[in-house]
Amino acid sequence: VAYRVIDTDGIHDEIEDRLTLIGLLGIIDPPRPEARTAIATCNDAGIRVLMITGDHPLTARAIARELGIVGADDHTPSVTGREIEVMDDDQLMLAVKTTSVFARVSPEHKLRIVRALRAQGEVVAMTGDGVNDAPALRQADIGVAMGITGTDVSKEAADIVLRDDNFATIVSSVEEGRVIYDNLRRFVNYSLGGNIGKVLVLLLWPLVMLIITGATKDAIALMPLQLLWLNLMTDGLLGLAMGTEQAEPDVMMRKPVDPGSSIWSDGWGTRTIWVGVAIGVGALLLGAGYHGVGTTRGGDAPYFQSVIFTAIAFMQIFQAIGNRSTRLPLHRLDWKGNPTLLLAAGFVFLAQIAVLYTPFLRDAFHLQPLSALTLLLCIGVGVLLLVAIETVEWRQRVHREAVKV
């Protein structure tokens, strides 16, 4: 900043000569305070953040260091747009592996960078706000346009529009996506595991009767209305309640899920099968143990059907509780983290008691009231299933920690 005293009738062409310096004035557009925290979260989550800007290389590198995109001891030089122009595709692919700051770049350079990253199998999210950013936004796996400063062209080309132009919002959406994916796996694991158990009971019960009695009498393990009740109450209410599970503490400390990986990876497929088999075997054993018990306890329905029906319901209640997390033991979970599931579990428990001991409901479902001991046994097999789930998950956690070491 400088000044000069002049006459009002002076020659304006010379107004910038012989100035007196007052001082230097620096103008900066500082990063948002939450940006550094968001980038640190990305680093923990296995998400690599690249800065692609039109600023001077020194300015870009200073901001990148302030945000944590590059470390204080990282002396890898920035790559400029002029350098990108003379690189072939192989050289650019090598550059994007090692460089996190690209300066003095044009929209055409952004497009080449996106292509180089995708050619190496990376899943790329690109942000942009200008008309010329549209090709790069379309080329990226996920194009993110700015909702406030972005042009209409960039918004149309993007997959996501940030209404607040805040990088931290992108990170929050990644976390939400991971929570949704986790809950989807929980629901599928729970629902399919329970259905495997029911199918095993329906298919194997005639064989059990053949072994016990030498005939196929009493070969029906569950009546259609009883099966419908189980599907609505356990798979329906409890399954839907799992969709409200909150994020686990380490959800943003894991590596990203490979888009090509199966939903059954990381042991989820094995878990689904063995839990389903455990439900089926538990119900079959209890039903076989109570076969032959008199049918005069409150109706003409076989007593064993009521036992199988109740055992499956209680096992699925405890299965739902054990399904909340595979990474944390049950005692470390916040019980207030999913009140919907707890309310649903309590409701299903009370509804199951009501259908057993309310006369008109019991008759409608062709059931008999269970003795206190039998009811406790049905609850007990559910508790045993929960203990088994927790034990297997504990062993898996120990194995994961051993692999890390």
Protein Blocks (a to p, Z undefined) as FASTA:
>chain_A
ZZddddfkbcfklmmgoiacfbdcdddddddfklmmmmmmmmmnopacddddfbdfklmm
mmmmmnomacfklccdcddfklmmmpcfklmmmmmmmpcbdghiafklmmmmmmmmmmno
pacddddfbfklmmmmmmpmbdcddfklpcfklmmmpmbdcfklpaklmmmmmmmmmmmm
mmmmmmmmmmmmmmmmmmmmmmmmmmmmmmmnopaehkafbdfklmmmmmmmmmmmmmmm
mmmpccdfklmmcccddfkbcfkgghlmmmmmmmmmmmmmmmmmmmmmmgoiacklopab
dfklmmmmmmmmmmmmmmmmmmmpckbcfklpcfklmmmlmmmmmmmmmmmmmmmmgmkl
mmmnopadddfklmmmmmmmmmmmmmmmmmmmmmmmmmmmmmmZZ
